[in-house]
Amino acid sequence: MSGHTFVEKALARAAHADSARAGDVLDVQPDLIFSHDNSAAIRRIFMETGAQRIARPDRVAITLDHAAPAPTTQHAQNHAEIREWVRQQGIANFFEVGRGICHQVISEEALVLPGEVILGADSHSTHYGWLGAFGMGVGRTEMAALWATGELWLQVPESMRITLTGHLRPGVTSKDLALFILGQWGADGGQYRSVEFAGEGISSLTLDQRAVLPNMMAEFGAMSAYIPPDQAIFDYLERNRQRDYTPLYPDDDAIYADDYIIDLSSLQPQVAIPHSPDNVHNLSDVIGQPIQQAFIGTCTNGRYEDLAAAAEILAGHHVAVRTIVIPASSEVLLRATRSGVLQTLIEAGATINTPGCGPCMGNHMGIPAPDEATISTGNRNFRGRMGTAQADIYLASPAVVAASAIAGAIADPHEILIQQQAINASGAIL
Amino acid sequence: MSHHRVWVYGDHINTDVIFPGKYTYTMKDPTQMASVALQDLDENFASQVQAGDVIVAGRNWGCGSSREQAVTALKYAGVRTLIAASFNGLYFRNCINQGVHPIVCPGLADTLQTGDSIEIDLDEHVIVANGNAYPIPTLSPTVRAILETGGLVNMLRERDWPMAEAT
């Protein structure tokens, strides 16, 4: 009898089953469920079911992040309806406009812990794999059912393993790794699967870097993704956690449908070009492509290190195109304020917006005009994603986006860093 | 056995082109959702689709967002069966939970053009197109029960819910 993958163990635990195998259909009771600006629409479906009270309001979270602060009266009414619902139902974890993007906020607040199961009405709920949790996106009807019953049917997915060896070279980030995976195996390379990362390469990734990987596995078709949690994760959660937990790890003899190995030191910066996140090219192949807007933010790359990486490139330069920076959370914003990163970004000509999703899905705060190209640190570049089908979107790491903002065209941050080092060195001599 | 006109699409059709994200928090009426279905992919679809039509697509239909309106919009446009070589997992679940039947059938899209017709026989678990038969995969009992009840909301309606406590 072979061992179990992470996902088999995590779903068995949440279904109060002794064990589970890929293909089993289970009624899973998640440790946390969450939604965002879509909560008013979910409430309307909930009312249709005949249920009146949310089963476990202590295990429900709602953030206002997708169109926050409200860009129109309609959006404001939507938010008002959600606030009233939160009050009526006694929902324990509510985060107002400006607190940040659901995935970042729930991570910071330690509302989900290693080995736990979290279901969110958002496709990037794969994100929580960075904490060693099972995270999966669900639809609005499924969230209404979860509110009503506290449980949901799930089919245990097959698993695939991606083993990371070596270290990323300077200037290469986990965003480049995620894009490389998409480019290599396609937008359905992880279809219906749990993507389980392994290998000593993980420990070389900082926490902010790690979060990118499970997040981007949504674009890989994955049900969920997982990074084995280590002491760095336990320490991160210790500040805010309110319950005990038991981390889960796959067995050595677990069965994986596919088994890939990536040598991190072999990677170079990547860019996804229109109109799919798996349309991935080496940065060197797309240098010089003109852009009219740069966007640094989102649940994928709006964390402190992302802003700091952009600031490192932008220091002493001025952007050639409008550059929008949106921290993923108020905590990120505060840290970037205190460290001076924000000042560097503003001095370089960038503008800072309220923590939240911003223009990523075409709601507000940076919608491109038709025939304009945006380079973004986000996760999706589908046609029409940012509001108009005539606008092109390129996806890259924060450093590449910052370098491109200076050049007004897709550019290599490495060259700017070398120039800056030369200037610093000559300054030292003088 | 039922006859259906088909709309044929390619691989990796994502939820942003099935139902654009800019409408997600403002559009509440499902009939209105139907009127913008696939607007960035096929401008003829919303105006010409008829009840009973079936979409036949390639790989990874419905990749991208979890937005359920990408199913709702098609459902209220009259599409109650979707056939694809493969589905995004979230989209597949959203179909089941809204009572729309997702059928995994590799290769079918390659043999058809928009406007062709096919026959679907749910009793015999078979699709007939151009004289060829394609099997319809069976679903697990849990999934079949949700689909047959017309979706998750209908299923939940059958429960006895505790009354809200007086406040």
Interface residues (C-beta under 8 A of the other chain):
Chain A: V25 D37 N38 A41 R44 I45 E48 T49 G50 A51 Q52 R53 H66 A67 T72 Q74 H75 N78 A121 D122 S123 S125 G137 V138 G139 R140 T141 E142 A144 A145 A148 T149 W153 Q155 P157 A187 D188 Q191 Y192 E219 G221 A222 M223 S276 D278 M361 G362 N363 R380 F382 R383 G384 R385 G387 A389
Chain B: H12 N14 D16 V17 P20 G21 K22 T24 Y25 T26 K28 D40 R59 N60 C63 G64 S65 S66 R67 E68 V71 S86 N88 G89 L90 R93 N94 N97 Q98 S140 T142 V143 I146 G151 L152 V153 L156 R157 R159 W161 P162 M163 A164 E165
